[in-house]
Amino acid sequence: MIWRSREPRYDVASGISQGARDYQEDAITADFPVGAEAGFVVLADGMGGHAAGDVASKVVLTEVYSELKFHYADVEAFEARAPEILRSVANLANETLRQHAETHPETDGMGATLVVPALVENRLWWISIGDSPLFLYRNGRLSQLNEDHSMAPQIDFMVQAGLLDAEAAVNHPDRNCLVSVLMGSKIAKIDCPAQPYELKAGDIVICSSDGLQFLTNLQIEKVLAKYRKTRSTEIAERLLEELARLGDPDQDNISFTVIKVNDASVRPKQNRPPRQSLAVNRPRGLTMVVTEPVLVPLPGPQEQPAADEAPAAAGIAAPADPVAAEPSALEAALAAAEDGAPAPVVPRRFAALG
């Protein structure tokens, strides 16, 4: 007999397509380790054309993912401050976009939407800026959980008030104009609930760019109703097939992640003494964007410097007394741990964008 582990809490799959566009401005990643009780998705839909939209989405994704991955090392500490942490990582990504635009004037005006569903057991936190939807399919009905920061809600309200024809509203030229987005300036609107949304077994969460909305909610609902009992990979494939069947010449980039909730149970909390989390105190360093990476040449096999000349050959001044040299970051962390003080955190990495 072949032993098999229990069904994982989350069944996750992503789909991505360039659509009918000349380039891909969507960026998406999902982090759900096998057997984990938590995971998250980061999706950014870039704007600003080929020279900037794809860069903006990648900068936002890189910044947000690296920060959240760090915080998810201590899920309890993350949940204790989830809305604050989610807002801080969005602000950090926004600041990085501002710095990039300052050093690369040709990208001025670039931006990206952001939507991050962060799951812990049966609890769904999220932050959303822009018009990228976060859907929930439950009991045969599809609904959008997050706010739509575009002109679409206002235009639809005008239809309900009898001020605009329904057909004219669907094709309104301002329908997709964003009222909030990450662009390096002040963020006009942020959707980040103070309390998590409680998920149930059988729920399907879809985090997507607006390219998926070339399908109507009813069309998406029908696909989910038909394939809800299949794996998430099957659902993702069927959604992409449905979009391809449309054959829309204006099809936008498509990216989405399907999250099937197989287990909505809550594990009993372990009684352990409270402790300070490094994630809570992580310094807010920014990703530095440079035009070219800095390369330090290494001496060849025939150019190895003598032992007493090695520091100077590498361009590093040797300390007068090696014994009295400053301790390394690791040594400092170990010494701090022994004294009971919070260990210092090594500064963040540099990223080079060509």
DASULSUL-V803659 format. One record per residue. N is the residue number from 1. RES is the residue in three letters. D_FIRST is the distance of its C-alpha to the first C-alpha in Angstrom with 1 decimal. Layout:
BEGIN
{{N & RES & D_FIRST} {N & RES & D_FIRST}}
END
This chain:
BEGIN
{{1 & MET & 0.0} {2 & ILE & 3.8} {3 & TRP & 6.4} {4 & ARG & 9.5} {5 & SER & 12.9} {6 & ARG & 15.3} {7 & GLU & 17.5} {8 & PRO & 20.4} {9 & ARG & 23.8} {10 & TYR & 25.5} {11 & ASP & 24.6} {12 & VAL & 27.5} {13 & ALA & 28.9} {14 & SER & 32.5} {15 & GLY & 34.8} {16 & ILE & 38.1} {17 & SER & 40.8} {18 & GLN & 44.4} {19 & GLY & 45.5} {20 & ALA & 49.0} {21 & ARG & 50.3} {22 & ASP & 51.5} {23 & TYR & 49.5} {24 & GLN & 46.7} {25 & GLU & 47.9} {26 & ASP & 44.7} {27 & ALA & 42.5} {28 & ILE & 39.2} {29 & THR & 36.3} {30 & ALA & 33.4} {31 & ASP & 31.9} {32 & PHE & 28.7} {33 & PRO & 26.6} {34 & VAL & 22.8} {35 & GLY & 22.1} {36 & ALA & 25.8} {37 & GLU & 27.6} {38 & ALA & 30.6} {39 & GLY & 31.8} {40 & PHE & 34.8} {41 & VAL & 36.3} {42 & VAL & 39.6} {43 & LEU & 41.5} {44 & ALA & 45.0} {45 & ASP & 47.1} {46 & GLY & 50.0} {47 & MET & 53.5} {48 & GLY & 56.6} {49 & GLY & 56.1} {50 & HIS & 54.6} {51 & ALA & 56.6} {52 & ALA & 55.1} {53 & GLY & 52.6} {54 & ASP & 49.7} {55 & VAL & 50.9} {56 & ALA & 51.2} {57 & SER & 47.7} {58 & LYS & 46.2} {59 & VAL & 48.4} {60 & VAL & 47.4} {61 & LEU & 43.7} {62 & THR & 43.9} {63 & GLU & 46.0} {64 & VAL & 44.0} {65 & TYR & 40.5} {66 & SER & 41.6} {67 & GLU & 43.1} {68 & LEU & 40.3} {69 & LYS & 37.7} {70 & PHE & 39.8} {71 & HIS & 40.2} {72 & TYR & 36.5} {73 & ALA & 35.9} {74 & ASP & 37.2} {75 & VAL & 36.1} {76 & GLU & 37.9} {77 & ALA & 41.1} {78 & PHE & 40.7} {79 & GLU & 40.4} {80 & ALA & 43.4} {81 & ARG & 45.5} {82 & ALA & 43.5} {83 & PRO & 46.5} {84 & GLU & 48.7} {85 & ILE & 46.2} {86 & LEU & 45.5} {87 & ARG & 49.2} {88 & SER & 49.9} {89 & VAL & 47.5} {90 & ALA & 49.1} {91 & ASN & 52.5} {92 & LEU & 51.5} {93 & ALA & 50.4} {94 & ASN & 53.6} {95 & GLU & 55.7} {96 & THR & 54.0} {97 & LEU & 54.9} {98 & ARG & 58.5} {99 & GLN & 58.7} {100 & HIS & 57.4} {101 & ALA & 59.9} {102 & GLU & 62.7} {103 & THR & 61.9} {104 & HIS & 61.2} {105 & PRO & 63.9} {106 & GLU & 62.7} {107 & THR & 59.6} {108 & ASP & 61.7} {109 & GLY & 60.5} {110 & MET & 56.8} {111 & GLY & 54.3} {112 & ALA & 50.9} {113 & THR & 49.2} {114 & LEU & 46.4} {115 & VAL & 43.6} {116 & VAL & 41.0} {117 & PRO & 38.5} {118 & ALA & 37.1} {119 & LEU & 34.2} {120 & VAL & 33.3} {121 & GLU & 30.7} {122 & ASN & 32.3} {123 & ARG & 35.7} {124 & LEU & 37.2} {125 & TRP & 40.2} {126 & TRP & 42.0} {127 & ILE & 45.2} {128 & SER & 46.7} {129 & ILE & 49.9} {130 & GLY & 50.9} {131 & ASP & 49.6} {132 & SER & 45.9} {133 & PRO & 44.1} {134 & LEU & 41.3} {135 & PHE & 39.8} {136 & LEU & 37.8} {137 & TYR & 36.2} {138 & ARG & 35.7} {139 & ASN & 35.9} {140 & GLY & 36.9} {141 & ARG & 39.7} {142 & LEU & 40.3} {143 & SER & 42.6} {144 & GLN & 43.8} {145 & LEU & 43.5} {146 & ASN & 45.8} {147 & GLU & 49.5} {148 & ASP & 50.8} {149 & HIS & 53.4} {150 & SER & 55.2} {151 & MET & 58.1} {152 & ALA & 55.9} {153 & PRO & 55.8} {154 & GLN & 59.6} {155 & ILE & 60.1} {156 & ASP & 57.9} {157 & PHE & 59.9} {158 & MET & 63.1} {159 & VAL & 61.7} {160 & GLN & 61.0} {161 & ALA & 64.5} {162 & GLY & 66.0} {163 & LEU & 67.3} {164 & LEU & 65.3} {165 & ASP & 64.1} {166 & ALA & 60.3} {167 & GLU & 60.3} {168 & ALA & 62.4} {169 & ALA & 60.0} {170 & VAL & 57.0} {171 & ASN & 59.0} {172 & HIS & 61.0} {173 & PRO & 61.5} {174 & ASP & 61.0} {175 & ARG & 57.7} {176 & ASN & 55.6} {177 & CYS & 58.0} {178 & LEU & 56.4} {179 & VAL & 58.1} {180 & SER & 55.8} {181 & VAL & 54.1} {182 & LEU & 53.5} {183 & MET & 56.6} {184 & GLY & 57.8} {185 & SER & 60.2} {186 & LYS & 60.0} {187 & ILE & 57.0} {188 & ALA & 58.4} {189 & LYS & 55.5} {190 & ILE & 52.2} {191 & ASP & 49.6} {192 & CYS & 47.7} {193 & PRO & 47.1} {194 & ALA & 47.7} {195 & GLN & 44.7} {196 & PRO & 41.2} {197 & TYR & 40.0} {198 & GLU & 37.3} {199 & LEU & 34.3} {200 & LYS & 32.1} {201 & ALA & 28.5} {202 & GLY & 28.7} {203 & ASP & 31.7} {204 & ILE & 32.1} {205 & VAL & 34.4} {206 & ILE & 36.1} {207 & CYS & 38.3} {208 & SER & 40.4} {209 & SER & 43.7} {210 & ASP & 46.3} {211 & GLY & 45.4} {212 & LEU & 42.7} {213 & GLN & 45.5} {214 & PHE & 46.9} {215 & LEU & 44.6} {216 & THR & 45.9} {217 & ASN & 44.0} {218 & LEU & 43.7} {219 & GLN & 42.1} {220 & ILE & 39.6} {221 & GLU & 38.9} {222 & LYS & 38.2} {223 & VAL & 35.6} {224 & LEU & 33.8} {225 & ALA & 34.0} {226 & LYS & 32.5} {227 & TYR & 29.6} {228 & ARG & 29.1} {229 & LYS & 25.5} {230 & THR & 24.5} {231 & ARG & 23.8} {232 & SER & 26.8} {233 & THR & 27.0} {234 & GLU & 27.6} {235 & ILE & 30.3} {236 & ALA & 32.0} {237 & GLU & 32.1} {238 & ARG & 33.6} {239 & LEU & 36.2} {240 & LEU & 37.3} {241 & GLU & 37.5} {242 & GLU & 39.6} {243 & LEU & 41.9} {244 & ALA & 42.2} {245 & ARG & 43.1} {246 & LEU & 46.1} {247 & GLY & 47.6} {248 & ASP & 49.9} {249 & PRO & 52.3} {250 & ASP & 52.5} {251 & GLN & 48.8} {252 & ASP & 48.4} {253 & ASN & 45.7} {254 & ILE & 42.3} {255 & SER & 39.8} {256 & PHE & 37.4} {257 & THR & 34.2} {258 & VAL & 32.0} {259 & ILE & 30.3} {260 & LYS & 28.0} {261 & VAL & 27.7} {262 & ASN & 24.4} {263 & ASP & 25.1} {264 & ALA & 28.7} {265 & SER & 28.3} {266 & VAL & 30.6} {267 & ARG & 29.5} {268 & PRO & 32.0} {269 & LYS & 34.4} {270 & GLN & 34.4} {271 & ASN & 37.7} {272 & ARG & 39.0} {273 & PRO & 42.5} {274 & PRO & 43.9} {275 & ARG & 44.1} {276 & GLN & 45.8} {277 & SER & 43.7} {278 & LEU & 44.7} {279 & ALA & 43.6} {280 & VAL & 46.3} {281 & ASN & 49.0} {282 & ARG & 48.1} {283 & PRO & 51.3} {284 & ARG & 51.8} {285 & GLY & 52.4} {286 & LEU & 52.6} {287 & THR & 51.0} {288 & MET & 54.0} {289 & VAL & 54.4} {290 & VAL & 56.4} {291 & THR & 57.4} {292 & GLU & 56.4} {293 & PRO & 54.3} {294 & VAL & 56.3} {295 & LEU & 55.6} {296 & VAL & 56.7} {297 & PRO & 57.3} {298 & LEU & 56.1} {299 & PRO & 58.3} {300 & GLY & 57.6} {301 & PRO & 57.1} {302 & GLN & 60.9} {303 & GLU & 61.7} {304 & GLN & 60.0} {305 & PRO & 62.4} {306 & ALA & 63.5} {307 & ALA & 61.7} {308 & ASP & 64.7} {309 & GLU & 64.9} {310 & ALA & 61.3} {311 & PRO & 61.6} {312 & ALA & 64.7} {313 & ALA & 63.3} {314 & ALA & 60.3} {315 & GLY & 62.8} {316 & ILE & 62.0} {317 & ALA & 64.7} {318 & ALA & 64.0} {319 & PRO & 64.7} {320 & ALA & 67.8} {321 & ASP & 65.9} {322 & PRO & 62.2} {323 & VAL & 61.7} {324 & ALA & 63.2} {325 & ALA & 61.1} {326 & GLU & 59.2} {327 & PRO & 55.7} {328 & SER & 52.8} {329 & ALA & 50.8} {330 & LEU & 48.0} {331 & GLU & 50.5} {332 & ALA & 52.1} {333 & ALA & 48.8} {334 & LEU & 48.0} {335 & ALA & 51.6} {336 & ALA & 51.4} {337 & ALA & 48.2} {338 & GLU & 49.8} {339 & ASP & 52.8} {340 & GLY & 50.7} {341 & ALA & 52.0} {342 & PRO & 49.9} {343 & ALA & 48.9} {344 & PRO & 50.5} {345 & VAL & 48.5} {346 & VAL & 48.9} {347 & PRO & 50.6} {348 & ARG & 48.7} {349 & ARG & 48.2} {350 & PHE & 50.5} {351 & ALA & 49.5} {352 & ALA & 51.4} {353 & LEU & 51.8} {354 & GLY & 53.4}}
END
